[in-house]
Amino acid sequence: MEELSEKGVNLSNVIKQFHLEIFCITENDVIVNTSEVGRPGLPLAGFTELYQPHRIQIIGREEHTYVSELSEETRKENIKRFLAAKPLCVIFSSSLKPFEEFFRFAEDYGVPILGTQLRTSEFMAQLISYLREKTAPQITRHGVMVEVYGIGILIMGDSGIGKSETAIELVKRGHRLIADDAVEIRKVSEKTLLATSPELIRHYIELRGIGIVDVRRLFGIGSVKGTEKIELIIKLEPWEEGRMYDRMGLKQEFTEIMGIEIPTVLIPVRPGRNLAVIIEIAAMNHRQKSMGYNTAEEFNNRLMKMAEQAMQANNETDG
């Protein structure tokens, strides 16, 4: 269930996402497996030693202008060499039109040729962001993902401990559900994990004794969300009598997921505890900490200061 998997995205989905113009397309759909893209200035100039055809290649005004100034024979030879390596696809930005040689050799070597009206830098930024999410390494964790006061919270714990019931209570209180039972987690950067739900069970929650509930239909479209960044983990576990639980909150625990440390709060569960309210407080407290204010540290500092004042008073009395 937690096995790391590599994801890819069909080129047809990229075309739909960015409304790309199709100049030349292949019968078989192409799979994009990397978020990195290429600007093939050097390959079009004849230098192909560092050319990486497994990336989407973007031709902007600089490349287009350079190729237009080549002699007809040189342009033909360079474009042929460029497309003979079978790049994943070639996209012309800024409403630029491909040269005749692109149509001729793209058909020979089976290379999709596409176009966009967006400027090169703007298109590259949007495309890389989109591909980074779609091709990111992914695992699946058992849990519930919710958004509380804008904070993405992954609720974890053993089956039957009350994760789904707590999520429903949070939705009733105006927060949003991202995933129940199975949470797909993508590592989109060295510091960011995005959580979503498998498509089959998206917007559904299983409540023991009731069955499957469609949260979107019951509570409205504002009660669900497609994806959310994981900023906090709440671990629910049965209350153990005699166990010493953290009552100050001075020590911050972390959980490592895909090499990223996520702040974690352990909440013991027993009858009478309102878990939804506790999680709301945890979300607000986490936001305060991220803004530089730590209630536990401030309270501890006040205690230390009072203790120092009491000791000083005792010393003066003894003197």
C-alpha positions as CSV (number, residue, x, y, z in Angstrom):
1,M,0.0,0.0,0.0
2,E,2.9,2.4,0.6
3,E,5.1,1.3,-2.3
4,L,6.6,4.2,-4.1
5,S,5.4,4.5,-7.7
6,E,6.3,6.8,-10.6
7,K,3.5,8.5,-12.3
8,G,3.1,9.8,-15.9
9,V,0.6,11.8,-17.9
10,N,-0.7,11.2,-21.4
11,L,0.3,13.9,-23.9
12,S,-3.4,14.0,-24.9
13,N,-4.2,15.3,-21.4
14,V,-1.5,18.0,-21.7
15,I,-3.0,19.0,-25.0
16,K,-6.5,19.4,-23.4
17,Q,-5.1,21.1,-20.3
18,F,-3.3,23.9,-22.3
19,H,-5.6,23.9,-25.4
20,L,-2.6,23.2,-27.6
21,E,-2.9,23.5,-31.4
22,I,-2.1,20.3,-33.2
23,F,0.1,20.6,-36.3
24,C,1.2,17.0,-36.4
25,I,0.2,14.1,-34.1
26,T,0.9,10.4,-33.8
27,E,-1.7,7.6,-33.6
28,N,-0.3,6.3,-30.3
29,D,-0.6,8.5,-27.3
30,V,2.7,9.6,-25.8
31,I,3.4,9.2,-22.0
32,V,5.3,12.2,-20.3
33,N,7.3,10.9,-17.4
34,T,9.3,14.0,-16.4
35,S,8.5,17.6,-15.4
36,E,11.7,18.9,-17.1
37,V,11.4,20.5,-20.5
38,G,14.0,21.5,-23.1
39,R,14.8,24.6,-25.0
40,P,16.6,23.1,-28.1
41,G,18.7,26.0,-29.2
42,L,21.9,24.0,-29.3
43,P,20.4,20.9,-30.9
44,L,18.9,23.0,-33.6
45,A,22.4,24.5,-34.1
46,G,23.8,21.0,-34.7
47,F,25.2,20.4,-31.2
48,T,23.4,17.3,-29.9
49,E,25.8,15.9,-27.3
50,L,23.7,17.1,-24.3
51,Y,20.4,16.8,-26.1
52,Q,17.7,15.0,-24.0
53,P,14.9,14.0,-26.4
54,H,12.9,12.3,-23.6
55,R,11.7,15.8,-22.5
56,I,9.1,18.0,-24.1
57,Q,10.9,20.5,-26.4
58,I,9.7,24.1,-26.5
59,I,10.7,26.4,-29.4
60,G,10.3,30.1,-28.6
61,R,11.2,33.2,-30.5
62,E,14.9,32.8,-30.0
63,E,15.1,29.3,-31.5
64,H,12.6,30.2,-34.2
65,T,14.6,33.3,-35.2
66,Y,17.8,31.5,-35.3
67,V,16.5,28.7,-37.5
68,S,14.8,31.2,-39.9
69,E,18.2,32.7,-40.6
70,L,19.9,29.4,-41.5
71,S,20.4,28.5,-45.1
72,E,17.8,26.2,-46.6
73,E,20.2,23.3,-46.7
74,T,21.6,23.8,-43.2
75,R,18.1,24.3,-41.8
76,K,17.0,21.0,-43.4
77,E,19.9,19.1,-42.1
78,N,19.7,20.5,-38.5
79,I,15.9,19.9,-38.2
80,K,16.3,16.4,-39.6
81,R,19.0,15.6,-37.0
82,F,16.9,17.2,-34.3
83,L,13.8,15.2,-35.1
84,A,15.7,12.0,-35.9
85,A,16.4,11.6,-32.2
86,K,12.6,11.3,-31.7
87,P,11.9,14.0,-29.1
88,L,8.8,13.4,-26.9
89,C,7.1,16.2,-28.7
90,V,7.9,19.7,-29.9
91,I,5.7,22.7,-28.9
92,F,6.0,26.1,-30.6
93,S,5.1,29.0,-28.2
94,S,4.0,32.6,-28.9
95,S,1.7,31.5,-31.8
96,L,4.8,30.7,-33.9
97,K,4.4,28.4,-36.9
98,P,6.6,25.4,-37.6
99,F,8.9,25.5,-40.6
100,E,8.0,23.2,-43.6
101,E,10.9,20.9,-42.6
102,F,9.3,20.2,-39.3
103,F,6.1,18.8,-41.0
104,R,8.2,16.7,-43.4
105,F,10.5,15.0,-40.8
106,A,8.0,14.9,-37.9
107,E,5.9,12.6,-40.0
108,D,8.9,10.5,-40.9
109,Y,10.0,10.0,-37.3
110,G,6.6,10.1,-35.6
111,V,7.1,13.3,-33.5
112,P,4.1,15.3,-32.4
113,I,4.3,19.0,-33.3
114,L,2.1,21.3,-31.3
115,G,1.6,25.0,-30.7
116,T,0.4,27.5,-28.0
117,Q,-0.5,31.2,-28.0
118,L,1.2,31.7,-24.6
119,R,4.6,33.4,-24.4
120,T,7.5,31.0,-23.8
121,S,8.3,31.9,-20.2
122,E,4.7,31.9,-19.2
123,F,3.9,28.6,-20.9
124,M,7.1,26.9,-19.5
125,A,6.2,27.9,-15.9
126,Q,2.6,26.6,-16.2
127,L,3.7,23.4,-18.0
128,I,6.5,22.6,-15.5
129,S,4.1,23.1,-12.6
130,Y,1.5,20.9,-14.1
131,L,3.9,18.1,-15.0
132,R,5.6,18.3,-11.6
133,E,2.3,17.4,-10.0
134,K,1.3,14.8,-12.5
135,T,4.6,13.0,-12.7
136,A,5.6,13.2,-9.0
137,P,6.6,10.1,-7.1
138,Q,3.5,8.8,-5.2
139,I,2.5,6.6,-2.3
140,T,-0.8,5.7,-0.8
141,R,-1.4,5.9,2.9
142,H,-4.4,4.7,5.0
143,G,-6.0,7.8,6.6
144,V,-8.3,10.8,6.1
145,M,-7.3,14.1,4.6
146,V,-9.1,17.3,5.5
147,E,-8.6,21.0,5.2
148,V,-9.2,22.9,8.4
149,Y,-8.9,26.7,8.5
150,G,-6.8,26.5,5.4
151,I,-4.4,23.9,6.9
152,G,-4.1,20.5,5.2
153,I,-4.3,17.8,7.9
154,L,-3.7,14.1,7.4
155,I,-5.6,12.1,10.1
156,M,-4.0,8.7,10.8
157,G,-4.8,5.9,13.2
158,D,-6.0,2.3,13.4
159,S,-9.2,1.2,11.7
160,G,-12.3,1.9,13.7
161,I,-10.8,4.6,15.9
162,G,-13.0,7.4,14.5
163,K,-11.2,9.0,11.6
164,S,-14.1,9.1,9.2
165,E,-16.6,10.2,11.9
166,T,-14.3,13.0,12.9
167,A,-14.0,14.1,9.3
168,I,-17.8,14.2,8.9
169,E,-18.0,16.4,12.0
170,L,-15.4,18.7,10.6
171,V,-17.3,19.0,7.3
172,K,-20.4,19.8,9.3
173,R,-18.5,22.6,11.0
174,G,-17.6,24.2,7.6
175,H,-14.2,22.5,6.7
176,R,-13.5,20.4,3.6
177,L,-12.8,16.8,2.8
178,I,-10.0,15.8,0.5
179,A,-9.9,12.0,0.9
180,D,-11.2,9.2,3.1
181,D,-9.6,5.8,3.8
182,A,-7.0,5.9,1.0
183,V,-4.9,9.0,0.6
184,E,-2.7,9.4,-2.5
185,I,0.4,11.4,-1.6
186,R,2.6,13.0,-4.3
187,K,6.0,14.6,-3.6
188,V,5.9,17.7,-5.8
189,S,9.1,19.3,-4.4
190,E,11.7,18.7,-1.8
191,K,9.5,20.4,0.8
192,T,5.9,19.8,-0.4
193,L,3.6,16.8,-0.3
194,L,0.2,17.0,-2.1
195,A,-2.6,14.8,-1.0
196,T,-5.6,13.7,-3.1
197,S,-8.1,10.9,-3.3
198,P,-8.3,7.9,-5.7
199,E,-10.8,8.8,-8.4
200,L,-13.1,5.9,-7.6
201,I,-13.7,6.9,-3.9
202,R,-13.4,10.7,-4.3
203,H,-15.9,12.7,-2.2
204,Y,-17.1,9.5,-0.5
205,I,-16.9,8.6,3.2
206,E,-17.6,5.2,4.8
207,L,-19.4,5.3,8.1
208,R,-19.8,2.1,10.0
209,G,-23.5,1.3,10.5
210,I,-24.6,3.7,7.8
211,G,-22.5,2.8,4.8
212,I,-21.1,4.9,2.0
213,V,-21.9,8.7,2.1
214,D,-21.5,11.1,-0.7
215,V,-20.2,14.2,1.1
216,R,-20.5,16.5,-2.0
217,R,-24.2,15.8,-2.5
218,L,-25.0,15.9,1.2
219,F,-23.1,19.1,2.2
220,G,-22.6,20.8,-1.1
221,I,-19.7,21.4,-3.5
222,G,-17.9,23.7,-0.9
223,S,-17.5,20.7,1.5
224,V,-14.9,18.9,-0.7
225,K,-11.6,19.8,-2.3
226,G,-9.5,18.0,-5.0
227,T,-6.0,18.3,-3.6
228,E,-4.3,19.9,-0.6
229,K,-0.8,20.3,0.8
230,I,0.0,18.2,3.9
231,E,1.1,20.6,6.6
232,L,0.1,18.7,9.8
233,I,-0.4,15.1,10.7
234,I,-2.9,14.1,13.5
235,K,-2.3,10.6,14.9
236,L,-5.3,9.1,16.8
237,E,-4.7,6.3,19.3
238,P,-6.7,4.7,22.1
239,W,-6.2,6.3,25.5
240,E,-3.9,4.3,27.8
241,E,-4.4,4.7,31.5
242,G,-1.2,5.6,33.3
243,R,0.6,6.8,30.2
244,M,2.3,10.1,30.4
245,Y,1.0,12.3,27.6
246,D,2.5,15.6,26.6
247,R,0.6,18.3,28.5
248,M,2.7,21.3,27.5
249,G,3.4,20.9,23.8
250,L,7.0,21.9,24.1
251,K,8.3,19.0,22.2
252,Q,7.4,18.9,18.5
253,E,7.1,15.5,17.0
254,F,7.5,14.8,13.2
255,T,6.5,12.0,10.8
256,E,8.7,11.3,7.8
257,I,6.9,10.7,4.5
258,M,8.9,10.4,1.3
259,G,11.9,12.1,3.0
260,I,9.9,15.1,4.2
261,E,9.4,15.7,7.9
262,I,5.8,16.7,8.7
263,P,4.8,18.2,12.1
264,T,2.8,15.6,14.0
265,V,0.4,15.8,17.0
266,L,-0.6,12.7,18.9
267,I,-4.2,12.8,20.3
268,P,-5.4,10.0,22.7
269,V,-9.0,9.0,22.1
270,R,-11.5,8.1,24.7
271,P,-15.3,8.6,25.1
272,G,-16.3,12.2,25.8
273,R,-13.5,13.9,23.8
274,N,-14.6,16.1,21.0
275,L,-12.0,15.2,18.4
276,A,-13.3,17.7,15.8
277,V,-12.8,20.7,18.2
278,I,-9.4,19.4,19.3
279,I,-8.3,19.2,15.6
280,E,-9.6,22.7,15.0
281,I,-7.5,23.9,17.9
282,A,-4.5,21.9,16.6
283,A,-4.9,23.6,13.2
284,M,-5.0,27.1,14.6
285,N,-2.1,26.4,17.0
286,H,-0.1,25.1,14.0
287,R,-0.8,28.3,12.1
288,Q,0.3,30.4,15.1
289,K,3.6,28.4,15.2
290,S,4.2,28.9,11.5
291,M,3.8,32.7,12.1
292,G,6.4,32.6,14.8
293,Y,4.2,32.5,17.9
294,N,4.5,29.4,20.2
295,T,2.0,29.4,23.1
296,A,3.8,26.5,24.9
297,E,7.2,28.3,24.8
298,E,5.7,31.6,26.0
299,F,3.9,29.8,28.9
300,N,7.1,28.0,29.8
301,N,9.1,31.2,29.8
302,R,6.5,32.8,32.1
303,L,6.8,29.9,34.5
304,M,10.6,30.1,34.4
305,K,10.4,33.9,35.0
306,M,8.1,33.4,38.0
307,A,10.3,30.7,39.4
308,E,13.4,33.0,39.1
309,Q,11.5,35.8,40.8
310,A,10.4,33.5,43.7
311,M,14.0,32.3,44.2
312,Q,15.3,35.9,44.2
313,A,12.7,36.9,46.8
314,N,13.6,33.9,49.0
315,N,17.3,34.8,48.7
316,E,16.6,38.4,49.7
317,T,14.5,37.2,52.7
318,D,17.2,34.8,53.8
319,G,19.8,37.6,53.5
